[in-house]
Amino acid sequence: MDLTQRLAEDYDAIPLPEVSRVVQEAAAATSRVAAESTSAAGINIRLEQIERIARGDLDWMCADQARRPRVRLESAGRARSAGHPRGRHLGVASLG
């Protein structure tokens, strides 16, 4: 849990549930790869691996977010005027 909180602070652009999911997936990946070790050294190494994997994934997610244009939904009235055939039912995504 401490790792999740620390990473959530470092990657504040990523929602906490997503950070938690990434940490859980990293922990699952390390448990499949590494032999279970109950020694303090083994646990520390595993925690370092979990953090390294999670940070790599979160770095990728931040970079992916930065590459994507921001999208906002506009009113349905404007969607119709934009020529969308179902505009009265759907919002139109606009870049901005």
ABEGO torsion letter per residue (X at the ends): XAAAAAAAAABAABBAAAAAAAAAAAAAAAAAABBBBABAAAAAAAAAAAAAAAAAAAAAAAAAAAABBBBBBBBAAAAAAAGBAAAAABBBBBBX
